[in-house]
Amino acid sequence: MAKTQNGNIRVGIGGWTFEPWRGTFYPKGLAQKRELEYAGQHLTSIEINGTYYGSQKPESFARWREETPPGFVFSVKGTRFSTNRRVLAEAGQSVERFISSGVTELKEKLGPINWQFLPTKQFDLKDFEAFLKLLPSSHEGHSLRHVVEVRHDSFLVPEFIDLLRAYKVATVYTDKEKFPEIADVTAPFVYARLQRADETVATGYKPKALDEWARRAKLWAEGKAPDDLNPIGKPESKPPKARDVFIYMINGFKPKAPAAAMALIERVK
């Protein structure tokens, strides 16, 4: 974790079980049951993706918390059974089941919950607001932070930005070309998923690009907004003096994700 004068910057990858990382990121011969422990020593966050597809046991969340060092934070993908539906307002029971499934066993290591939507899901202000109302701010004494990952161009409107700010929910920033780029800051934290890792570059992203992402991350952590990312809505009326920042190297050429994350961690120290 990188500490600025203001917010914390955490950088990581999506999941930790991926065969091409064995012998490249993970040392040859490392036992698979120790991969999370190793990843936790070299990264500052991981996005748990398995929760999107199915429920996990509370004991698993507790074990993952124990296997990672102090200050490490997991973000968690919300279940697809909440987001992959025609009427989002009807997701209440699904959201409740997910929140009660054991995610809070991560305790102080629980970061944002990422609710990811299909690329076919279009913006309906009334229905989307109904979904946001279903997202609890806490559970069993643990504060919860929420971020939405929308992937349809109909969300590229100021009304969407205003709605998220009203509920203090973040939106995923992505650099993937076929997904909408939403740079507006709408919550007390920023959440970016970078997906342009290049197979031909040792660190996934070229050094200049990593320098730029480090600069942006530091600005976000200071409560500012990078001037080279174009917002959709109005600027924040009262920007905070500090924000937590979460950046994940997700796809593109996935085998390079850990190298890209570690290179960015070095730059934001």
DRENBATOR-135443 format. One line per 2 residues: number of its first residue (from 1); their letters; for each residue x, y, z of N, C-alpha, C. Coordinates in steps of 0.05 Angstrom, whole numbers, plus 32768, in hexadecimal, padded with zeros to 4 digits. Example, Ala and Ser with C-alpha at 12.3 -4.5 7.8 and 13.67 -1.06 7.14 Angstrom:
! residues 2
1 = as = 8108/7F8E/809C/80F6/7FA6/809C/8108/7FBE/809C  8101/7FD3/808E/8111/7FEB/808F/8102/8001/809D $
//
This chain:
! residues 269
1 = ma = 8011/7FE8/8000/8000/8000/8000/8012/8019/8000  800B/802B/7FEF/801A/8045/7FEE/800A/805A/7FFD $
3 = kt = 8017/8067/8010/800A/807C/801F/8014/8097/8014  8001/80A7/800A/8008/80C2/8003/8002/80D4/801B $
5 = qn = 8004/80EE/8018/7FFD/80FF/802E/7FE0/80FD/8034  7FD1/80F1/8022/7FB4/80F0/8025/7FAA/80D3/8024 $
7 = gn = 7F9E/80CA/800E/7F93/80B0/800D/7FA7/809A/8007  7F9F/8081/800B/7FAF/806A/8005/7FAB/8060/7FE9 $
9 = ir = 7FC1/8058/7FDC/7FC0/804D/7FC1/7FC6/802F/7FC2  7FB3/801F/7FBA/7FB8/8002/7FB9/7FB6/7FF8/7F9C $
11 = vg = 7FC9/7FE7/7F96/7FCB/7FDD/7F7A/7FCC/7FBF/7F7B  7FBD/7FB2/7F69/7FBE/7F95/7F68/7FB4/7F89/7F4E $
13 = ig = 7FAA/7F70/7F50/7FA2/7F60/7F39/7F87/7F54/7F3F  7F7B/7F47/7F2B/7F62/7F39/7F2E/7F67/7F1C/7F34 $
15 = gw = 7F60/7F14/7F4D/7F64/7EF8/7F55/7F82/7EF2/7F5A  7F88/7EDA/7F62/7FA4/7ED3/7F66/7FAA/7EB7/7F5B $
17 = tf = 7F96/7EA9/7F51/7F9A/7E8E/7F46/7F99/7E8F/7F28  7FB1/7E8C/7F1C/7FB3/7E8E/7EFE/7FCC/7E80/7EF6 $
19 = ep = 7FC9/7E6A/7EE8/7FE0/7E58/7EE2/7FF7/7E67/7ED5  7FF3/7E79/7EC1/800B/7E86/7EB5/801B/7E97/7EC8 $
21 = wr = 8011/7E9D/7EE0/8021/7EAC/7EF4/8034/7E9A/7F03  8031/7E80/7F00/8042/7E6D/7F0E/805D/7E6A/7EFF $
23 = gt = 8072/7E72/7F0D/808C/7E71/7F01/8094/7E8C/7EF5  8081/7E9F/7EF4/8086/7EBA/7EEA/8083/7ECE/7F01 $
25 = fy = 806B/7ED0/7F0B/8066/7EE1/7F23/806C/7ED0/7F3C  805F/7EB9/7F3E/8065/7EA7/7F54/807E/7E97/7F4F $
27 = pk = 808F/7E94/7F64/80A8/7E85/7F60/80A2/7E68/7F58  80B3/7E5D/7F48/80AF/7E41/7F40/80B0/7E2F/7F58 $
29 = gl = 809C/7E1D/7F5A/809B/7E0B/7F70/808B/7E15/7F88  8082/7E2E/7F88/8072/7E38/7F9E/8058/7E29/7FA0 $
31 = aq = 8051/7E1F/7FB8/8038/7E11/7FBB/8020/7E23/7FB5  800D/7E18/7FA7/7FF6/7E28/7F9F/7FE7/7E34/7FB7 $
33 = kr = 7FE7/7E26/7FCE/7FD9/7E30/7FE5/7FE8/7E49/7FF1  8000/7E4E/7FE8/800F/7E65/7FF2/800F/7E7D/7FDE $
35 = el = 8001/7E7A/7FC8/8002/7E8F/7FB4/7FF5/7EA9/7FBE  7FE0/7EA8/7FCC/7FD4/7EC1/7FD7/7FE7/7ECE/7FEA $
37 = ey = 7FF3/7EBE/7FFB/8007/7EC9/800E/801D/7ED8/7FFF  8027/7ECC/7FEA/803D/7ED8/7FDA/8033/7EF1/7FCC $
39 = ag = 801B/7EF0/7FC0/8010/7F07/7FB3/800C/7F1E/7FC6  8004/7F18/7FDF/8000/7F2D/7FF3/8019/7F3B/7FFB $
41 = qh = 8030/7F2D/7FF7/804A/7F39/7FFE/8054/7F4C/7FE8  8049/7F49/7FD0/8053/7F59/7FB9/803F/7F6D/7FAE $
43 = lt = 8026/7F6A/7FB5/8011/7F7C/7FAC/8003/7F88/7FC4  7FF2/7F9B/7FC0/7FE5/7FA8/7FD7/7FC6/7FA4/7FD6 $
45 = si = 7FBC/7F97/7FC1/7FA0/7F91/7FC0/7F9B/7F7B/7FAB  7F85/7F6D/7FAE/7F7C/7F5A/7F9A/7F5D/7F5D/7F98 $
47 = ei = 7F54/7F5C/7F7F/7F37/7F5B/7F7A/7F2E/7F3E/7F78  7F1C/7F36/7F8B/7F12/7F1A/7F8B/7EFC/7F18/7F76 $
49 = ng = 7F01/7F08/7F62/7EEE/7F06/7F4B/7EDB/7EEE/7F4E  7EE3/7EDA/7F5D/7ED2/7EC2/7F60/7EB7/7EC7/7F6C $
51 = ty = 7EB5/7EDC/7F7B/7E9B/7EE3/7F88/7E86/7EEC/7F74  7E8F/7EF4/7F5C/7E7C/7EFC/7F47/7E6C/7EE3/7F3D $
53 = yg = 7E7A/7ECC/7F3C/7E6E/7EB5/7F30/7E5F/7EA3/7F44  7E67/7EA3/7F5D/7E5B/7E92/7F71/7E63/7E9A/7F8D $
55 = sq = 7E55/7E91/7FA1/7E5B/7E98/7FBD/7E74/7E8A/7FC7  7E81/7E97/7FDA/7E98/7E8C/7FE7/7E91/7E87/8005 $
57 = kp = 7E9F/7E76/8012/7E9A/7E70/802E/7EA6/7E86/8040  7E98/7E8D/8055/7EA3/7EA0/8068/7EC0/7E98/8071 $
59 = es = 7EC4/7E7E/8074/7EDE/7E75/807D/7EF4/7E7C/8069  7EED/7E7D/804F/7F00/7E84/803B/7F08/7EA1/803D $
61 = fa = 7EF5/7EB3/8041/7EFB/7ECF/8044/7F0D/7ED3/805D  7F07/7EC5/8073/7F17/7EC8/808B/7F34/7EBE/8086 $
63 = rw = 7F37/7EA8/8077/7F51/7E9D/8072/7F61/7EB0/8060  7F54/7EBC/804C/7F62/7ECF/803A/7F6B/7EE7/804A $
65 = re = 7F5B/7EF0/805D/7F64/7F06/806E/7F7D/7EFF/807E  7F7E/7EE7/8088/7F94/7EDE/8098/7FAE/7EDA/8088 $
67 = et = 7FAA/7ED3/806E/7FC2/7ECD/805E/7FCF/7EE5/8052  7FC4/7EFD/8056/7FCF/7F15/804A/7FD9/7F28/8060 $
69 = pp = 7FEC/7F39/805A/7FF8/7F4A/806F/7FE7/7F62/8077  7FED/7F6E/808E/7FDE/7F86/8096/7FDF/7F9C/8081 $
71 = gf = 7FC9/7FAA/807D/7FC7/7FBF/8069/7FBE/7FB5/804E  7FBF/7F9B/8049/7FB5/7F90/8030/7F97/7F92/802F $
73 = vf = 7F8C/7F97/8017/7F6F/7F99/8015/7F65/7F8A/7FFC  7F4E/7F7C/8000/7F41/7F6E/7FEA/7F29/7F7F/7FE1 $
75 = sv = 7F26/7F82/7FC7/7F0C/7F8A/7FBD/7EFD/7F70/7FB5  7EE3/7F72/7FB3/7ED3/7F5A/7FAF/7EBF/7F60/7F98 $
77 = kg = 7EBD/7F4E/7F85/7EA9/7F50/7F70/7E8E/7F48/7F7C  7E7A/7F59/7F78/7E5E/7F52/7F80/7E54/7F3C/7F6E $
79 = tr = 7E40/7F2E/7F78/7E35/7F17/7F69/7E27/7F20/7F4F  7E2A/7F10/7F3A/7E1D/7F15/7F21/7DFF/7F12/7F23 $
81 = fs = 7DF6/7F03/7F37/7DD9/7EFF/7F3A/7DCB/7F19/7F43  7DDA/7F2C/7F4C/7DCF/7F46/7F52/7DCF/7F59/7F3A $
83 = tn = 7DE3/7F58/7F2A/7DE6/7F6B/7F14/7DDD/7F62/7EF9  7DDD/7F47/7EF4/7DD5/7F3D/7EDA/7DB7/7F37/7ED9 $
85 = rr = 7DA7/7F4C/7EDC/7D8A/7F49/7EDC/7D7E/7F61/7ECE  7D66/7F5C/7EC4/7D58/7F71/7EB4/7D4F/7F88/7EC6 $
87 = vl = 7D44/7F82/7EDE/7D3B/7F96/7EF0/7D4D/7F96/7F09  7D5D/7FAA/7F0B/7D71/7FAB/7F21/7D63/7FB0/7F3C $
89 = ae = 7D4C/7FBD/7F3B/7D3D/7FC2/7F54/7D35/7FA8/7F62  7D36/7F92/7F54/7D2E/7F78/7F60/7D45/7F68/7F6B $
91 = ag = 7D5C/7F75/7F6D/7D75/7F67/7F76/7D78/7F67/7F94  7D65/7F71/7FA3/7D69/7F74/7FC0/7D71/7F5B/7FCF $
93 = qs = 7D63/7F45/7FCB/7D6A/7F2C/7FD9/7D85/7F22/7FD1  7D8C/7F25/7FB7/7DA6/7F1C/7FAE/7DBD/7F2C/7FBA $
95 = ve = 7DB9/7F46/7FBB/7DCD/7F57/7FC8/7DD1/7F50/7FE5  7DBA/7F4C/7FF3/7DBB/7F45/800F/7DC9/7F2B/8014 $
97 = rf = 7DC3/7F17/8004/7DD1/7EFD/8007/7DEF/7F00/8003  7DF6/7F10/7FEF/7E13/7F13/7FEA/7E21/7F21/8001 $
99 = is = 7E16/7F36/800B/7E22/7F45/8021/7E24/7F34/803A  7E11/7F21/803D/7E10/7F10/8055/7E20/7EF6/8051 $
101 = sg = 7E2D/7EF3/803A/7E39/7ED9/8033/7E54/7ED4/8041  7E5F/7EE9/804E/7E78/7EE6/805B/7E8E/7EFA/8053 $
103 = vt = 7E87/7F0C/8041/7E9C/7F1F/8037/7EA7/7F30/804E  7E97/7F35/8062/7EA1/7F46/8079/7EB4/7F36/808A $
105 = el = 7EB8/7F1D/8085/7ECD/7F0E/8093/7EE9/7F18/808B  7EEA/7F28/8076/7F04/7F35/806E/7F0A/7F4B/8082 $
107 = ke = 7EF6/7F55/8091/7EF9/7F69/80A5/7F07/7F82/809B  7F1D/7F8A/80A7/7F2A/7FA3/809F/7F37/7FA1/8084 $
109 = kl = 7F38/7F89/8078/7F43/7F86/805D/7F2E/7F85/8047  7F16/7F8C/804E/7F00/7F8E/803A/7F01/7FA9/802E $
111 = gp = 7F06/7FAA/8014/7F06/7FC2/8005/7EEB/7FC5/7FF6  7EEA/7FD4/7FE0/7ED1/7FD8/7FD2/7EC5/7FBF/7FC6 $
113 = in = 7EAB/7FBF/7FC4/7E9C/7FA9/7FB6/7E96/7FB3/7F9A  7E9F/7FA5/7F86/7E9C/7FAD/7F6A/7E84/7F9E/7F5E $
115 = wq = 7E6F/7FAD/7F57/7E57/7FA2/7F4B/7E5A/7FA6/7F2C  7E60/7F90/7F1E/7E65/7F91/7F02/7E4D/7F8A/7EF1 $
117 = fl = 7E47/7F9B/7EDD/7E30/7F97/7ECC/7E38/7F8D/7EB0  7E26/7F80/7EA3/7E2B/7F76/7E88/7E2D/7F8D/7E74 $
119 = pt = 7E3C/7F8A/7E5F/7E3E/7F9F/7E4A/7E23/7FA6/7E3E  7E10/7F94/7E40/7DF6/7F99/7E34/7DE3/7FA9/7E47 $
121 = kq = 7DEB/7FAD/7E60/7DDA/7FBB/7E73/7DDB/7FD9/7E6E  7DC3/7FE4/7E69/7DC2/8001/7E62/7DB9/8011/7E7B $
123 = fd = 7DBF/802B/7E7A/7DB8/803C/7E90/7D9B/8043/7E91  7D8E/803D/7EA7/7D73/8044/7EAD/7D74/8052/7EC8 $
125 = lk = 7D71/806C/7EC9/7D77/807B/7EE2/7D66/8071/7EF9  7D4C/806D/7EF5/7D3B/8065/7F0B/7D42/8049/7F16 $
127 = df = 7D47/8037/7F03/7D4D/801B/7F0C/7D69/801A/7F18  7D7C/8029/7F0D/7D97/8028/7F18/7D98/8035/7F34 $
129 = ea = 7D88/804A/7F38/7D87/8055/7F53/7D7B/8042/7F66  7D67/8032/7F5D/7D5B/801E/7F6E/7D70/800A/7F77 $
131 = fl = 7D83/8003/7F65/7D98/7FF0/7F6B/7DAB/7FFD/7F80  7DB3/8016/7F7C/7DC5/8023/7F8F/7DB9/8024/7FAB $
133 = kl = 7D9F/8027/7FAC/7D92/8028/7FC7/7D94/800D/7FD5  7D99/7FF8/7FC6/7D9B/7FDD/7FD2/7DB6/7FD7/7FDE $
135 = lp = 7DCA/7FE8/7FD9/7DE5/7FE3/7FE1/7DE9/7FEE/7FFE  7DEE/7FDD/8011/7DF0/7FE6/802D/7E0B/7FF5/8032 $
137 = ss = 7E0A/8008/8044/7E22/8016/804B/7E33/8008/8060  7E26/7FF4/806D/7E35/7FE4/8081/7E27/7FC9/8085 $
139 = he = 7E36/7FB7/8091/7E2B/7F9C/8098/7E3A/7F92/80B0  7E2B/7F8B/80C4/7E37/7F80/80DD/7E4E/7F90/80E7 $
141 = gh = 7E4A/7FAB/80E6/7E5E/7FBD/80F1/7E75/7FC4/80DE  7E75/7FB9/80C6/7E8A/7FBF/80B3/7E80/7FD2/809E $
143 = sl = 7E8E/7FE8/809A/7E86/7FFB/8085/7E8B/7FEE/8069  7E79/7FF4/8057/7E7B/7FE9/803C/7E7D/8000/8027 $
145 = rh = 7E8E/7FFB/8013/7E92/800E/7FFD/7E8A/8000/7FE3  7E7C/800E/7FD2/7E73/8002/7FBA/7E7C/8010/7FA1 $
147 = vv = 7E82/8001/7F8C/7E8A/800C/7F72/7E7A/7FFD/7F5D  7E72/800A/7F47/7E63/7FFD/7F32/7E74/7FFD/7F18 $
149 = ev = 7E74/7FE7/7F0A/7E83/7FE5/7EF1/7E6E/7FE2/7EDB  7E69/7FF8/7ECD/7E55/7FF9/7EB7/7E64/7FF8/7E9D $
151 = rh = 7E59/7FEB/7E89/7E67/7FE7/7E70/7E56/7FEC/7E57  7E43/7FFE/7E5A/7E33/8006/7E43/7E34/8025/7E40 $
153 = ds = 7E36/802E/7E27/7E3A/804B/7E23/7E23/805C/7E2C  7E0C/8050/7E32/7DF5/8060/7E3C/7DFB/806D/7E57 $
155 = fl = 7E0F/8063/7E65/7E17/806E/7E7F/7E28/8087/7E7D  7E2F/808E/7E65/7E41/80A5/7E61/7E30/80BF/7E61 $
157 = vp = 7E23/80C4/7E77/7E11/80DC/7E79/7E15/80E8/7E95  7E12/8102/7E98/7E15/810F/7EB2/7E02/8105/7EC7 $
159 = ef = 7DEA/80FC/7EBE/7DD7/80F2/7ED2/7DE1/80DA/7EE1  7DF1/80C9/7ED4/7DFC/80B2/7EE1/7E11/80BB/7EF6 $
161 = id = 7E21/80CF/7EF0/7E35/80D9/7F02/7E27/80E5/7F1B  7E13/80F5/7F16/7E04/8101/7F2C/7DF8/80EC/7F3F $
163 = ll = 7DED/80D7/7F33/7DE1/80C2/7F42/7DF5/80B4/7F54  7E0C/80AD/7F4A/7E20/80A0/7F5A/7E2A/80B2/7F71 $
165 = ra = 7E2E/80CB/7F6B/7E36/80DD/7F80/7E22/80E0/7F97  7E09/80DE/7F8F/7DF4/80E0/7FA4/7DF5/80C9/7FB7 $
167 = yk = 7DFE/80B2/7FAE/7E00/809A/7FBE/7E1D/8093/7FC7  7E30/80A4/7FBF/7E4C/80A0/7FC6/7E57/8085/7FBD $
169 = va = 7E4E/807E/7FA4/7E57/8065/7F98/7E6B/806C/7F82  7E81/805D/7F80/7E95/8063/7F6B/7E8D/8055/7F51 $
171 = tv = 7E9A/805D/7F3C/7E97/804F/7F22/7EB3/8047/7F1A  7EB5/802F/7F0E/7ECF/8025/7F05/7ED9/8036/7EEE $
173 = yt = 7EF3/803D/7EF0/7F00/8049/7ED9/7F0E/8032/7ECB  7F0A/8030/7EB1/7F18/801C/7EA2/7F25/8028/7E89 $
175 = dk = 7F3C/801E/7E81/7F49/8027/7E68/7F44/8014/7E51  7F32/8001/7E55/7F2C/7FEE/7E3F/7F1C/7FFC/7E2A $
177 = ek = 7F25/7FFA/7E11/7F1A/800A/7DFC/7EFC/8005/7DF6  7EF3/7FED/7DF9/7ED7/7FE7/7DF2/7EC3/7FED/7E09 $
179 = fp = 7ECD/7FF5/7E20/7EBC/7FFC/7E36/7EBC/801A/7E3A  7EA6/8026/7E45/7EA5/8043/7E48/7EB9/804C/7E5D $
181 = ei = 7EC6/8062/7E57/7EDB/806E/7E69/7ECD/8083/7E7A  7ECB/807E/7E94/7EBE/8091/7EA6/7ED2/8099/7EBB $
183 = ad = 7EDC/80B1/7EB8/7EF2/80BB/7ECA/7EE7/80CB/7EE1  7ECD/80D0/7EE3/7EC3/80E0/7EF9/7EC6/80D3/7F14 $
185 = vt = 7ECE/80E2/7F28/7ED0/80D8/7F43/7EB5/80DD/7F51  7EA9/80C7/7F5A/7E8E/80C9/7F65/7E8C/80C0/7F82 $
187 = ap = 7EA2/80B7/7F8E/7EA2/80AC/7FA9/7EBB/80B4/7FB8  7EBD/80AD/7FD1/7ED5/80B4/7FE1/7EED/80A3/7FDA $
189 = fv = 7EEB/8093/7FC5/7F02/8082/7FBC/7F00/8080/7F9E  7F16/8078/7F91/7F18/8074/7F74/7F1F/8057/7F6F $
191 = ya = 7F13/804C/7F5A/7F16/802F/7F53/7F1C/802D/7F35  7F33/8024/7F2E/7F3B/8021/7F12/7F42/8004/7F0C $
193 = rl = 7F39/7FFB/7EF4/7F40/7FE0/7EEA/7F4D/7FE4/7ECF  7F68/7FDF/7ECE/7F77/7FE5/7EB6/7F7B/7FCB/7EA6 $
195 = qr = 7F75/7FCD/7E8C/7F72/7FB4/7E7D/7F81/7FB5/7E62  7F98/7FC3/7E62/7FA6/7FC5/7E48/7FC3/7FBA/7E4B $
197 = ad = 7FC7/7FA6/7E5C/7FE2/7F9A/7E5E/7FEB/7F8F/7E43  8004/7F94/7E3C/800F/7F8C/7E22/8022/7F75/7E26 $
199 = et = 801E/7F60/7E17/802F/7F49/7E18/804D/7F4F/7E13  8052/7F64/7E02/806D/7F6A/7DFA/807C/7F7B/7E0D $
201 = va = 806F/7F85/7E22/807B/7F97/7E35/807F/7F88/7E50  8098/7F88/7E5A/809E/7F79/7E72/808C/7F7F/7E89 $
203 = tg = 8085/7F98/7E8C/8073/7FA0/7EA3/8056/7FA4/7E9A  804F/7F99/7E83/8033/7F9B/7E7A/802C/7FB6/7E6E $
205 = yk = 8032/7FCB/7E7D/802F/7FE6/7E73/804B/7FF2/7E70  804F/8003/7E5D/8068/8010/7E59/806E/8023/7E70 $
207 = pk = 8088/8028/7E76/808F/8039/7E8C/8082/8054/7E8C  807F/8060/7E75/8072/807B/7E74/8055/8079/7E7D $
209 = al = 8047/8064/7E74/802B/8060/7E7B/8029/805B/7E99  803B/804B/7EA5/803A/8046/7EC1/8040/8060/7ED1 $
211 = de = 8052/8071/7EC7/8057/808B/7ED3/803D/809B/7ED4  802E/809B/7EBE/8015/80AA/7EBC/8001/80A0/7ED0 $
213 = wa = 7FFE/8085/7ED2/7FEB/807A/7EE5/7FF3/8080/7F02  800D/8080/7F07/8016/8088/7F22/800E/80A5/7F29 $
215 = rr = 8012/80B6/7F15/800B/80D2/7F19/7FED/80D6/7F1E  7FDD/80C8/7F0E/7FC0/80CA/7F12/7FB8/80BF/7F2D $
217 = ak = 7FC4/80A8/7F35/7FBD/809C/7F4F/7FC3/80B0/7F66  7FD9/80BD/7F64/7FE1/80D0/7F7A/7FCE/80E8/7F7A $
219 = lw = 7FC5/80F1/7F63/7FB2/8107/7F62/7F97/80FF/7F6E  7F8E/80E7/7F67/7F75/80DD/7F73/7F78/80DC/7F91 $
221 = ae = 7F8E/80D1/7F9B/7F92/80CE/7FB7/7F92/80E9/7FC6  7F99/80FE/7FB8/7F9A/8119/7FC3/7F7F/8127/7FC1 $
223 = gk = 7F6B/8119/7FB8/7F50/8125/7FB5/7F4D/8135/7F9B  7F60/8132/7F89/7F5F/8140/7F70/7F56/812E/7F59 $
225 = ap = 7F55/8139/7F41/7F4D/8129/7F29/7F62/812E/7F13  7F6C/8119/7F06/7F7F/811C/7EF1/7F73/812D/7EDA $
227 = dd = 7F83/8140/7ED0/7F78/8152/7EBC/7F79/8146/7EA0  7F84/812E/7E9D/7F85/8122/7E82/7F70/810C/7E7F $
229 = ln = 7F5E/8109/7E93/7F48/80F6/7E90/7F2E/8107/7E90  7F1E/8104/7E7B/7F07/8116/7E77/7EEF/810C/7E86 $
231 = pi = 7EE4/811C/7E98/7ECC/8114/7EA6/7EB3/8118/7E95  7E9D/810B/7E9E/7E84/810E/7E90/7E72/8123/7E9D $
233 = gk = 7E72/8123/7EB8/7E62/8135/7EC7/7E71/814E/7ED0  7E65/815C/7EE3/7E72/8174/7EEE/7E88/816C/7F02 $
235 = pe = 7E9A/817E/7F07/7EAF/8178/7F1C/7EA1/8175/7F37  7EAF/8167/7F49/7EA4/8164/7F64/7EA1/817F/7F71 $
237 = sk = 7E8B/8183/7F80/7E87/819D/7F8D/7E99/81A1/7FA4  7E9F/818C/7FB4/7EB1/818E/7FCB/7EC3/8175/7FCB $
239 = pp = 7ED8/8176/7FBB/7EEB/815F/7FBB/7EF7/815A/7FD7  7EFB/8141/7FDF/7F07/813C/7FF8/7F25/8141/7FF7 $
241 = ka = 7F32/8142/800E/7F4F/8147/800F/7F5E/812D/800C  7F50/8117/800D/7F5E/80FD/800A/7F4A/80E8/8000 $
243 = rd = 7F54/80D5/7FF0/7F44/80BF/7FE6/7F55/80A6/7FE6  7F49/808F/7FEB/7F57/8076/7FE6/7F54/8070/7FC8 $
245 = vf = 7F69/8063/7FBE/7F6A/805D/7FA1/7F6F/803F/7F9E  7F60/8032/7F8D/7F64/8016/7F87/7F68/8013/7F69 $
247 = iy = 7F7E/8007/7F61/7F84/8003/7F45/7F8B/7FE5/7F41  7F7D/7FD9/7F2E/7F82/7FBD/7F28/7F8A/7FB9/7F0B $
249 = mi = 7F9F/7FA9/7F08/7FA8/7FA1/7EED/7F99/7F87/7EE8  7F86/7F88/7ED6/7F73/7F72/7ED3/7F79/7F61/7EBA $
251 = ng = 7F77/7F6D/7EA3/7F79/7F5D/7E8B/7F8B/7F6A/7E76  7F83/7F68/7E5D/7F96/7F6E/7E48/7FA5/7F53/7E46 $
253 = fk = 7FBF/7F53/7E4A/7FCE/7F3A/7E4B/7FD2/7F33/7E68  7FC0/7F23/7E73/7FBE/7F1D/7E90/7FD8/7F13/7E9C $
255 = pk = 7FE8/7F03/7E8E/8001/7EF9/7E9B/8013/7F10/7EA4  8010/7F28/7E99/8021/7F3F/7EA1/8015/7F4F/7EB8 $
257 = ap = 7FFD/7F48/7EC1/7FEF/7F58/7ED6/8000/7F5C/7EEF  800B/7F47/7EFB/801B/7F4C/7F13/8033/7F5E/7F0F $
259 = aa = 8041/7F5B/7EF8/8058/7F6C/7EF3/804F/7F89/7EF0  8038/7F8E/7EE3/802E/7FA9/7EE0/8027/7FB5/7EFB $
261 = am = 801A/7FA5/7F0C/8012/7FAE/7F26/802A/7FB5/7F37  803E/7FA4/7F38/8056/7FA9/7F48/8065/7FC1/7F3E $
263 = al = 8066/7FC5/7F24/8073/7FDC/7F19/8065/7FF6/7F21  804B/7FF5/7F22/803B/800D/7F2A/803E/8012/7F48 $
265 = ie = 803F/7FFD/7F58/8043/8000/7F74/805D/800E/7F7A  8072/8007/7F6C/808C/8015/7F6F/808A/8033/7F69 $
267 = rv = 8079/803A/7F56/8077/8056/7F4E/8066/8067/7F61  8055/805A/7F70/8043/806A/7F82/804D/806A/7F9F $
269 = k = 8063/805C/7FA4/806E/805C/7FBF/8076/8078/7FC8 $
//
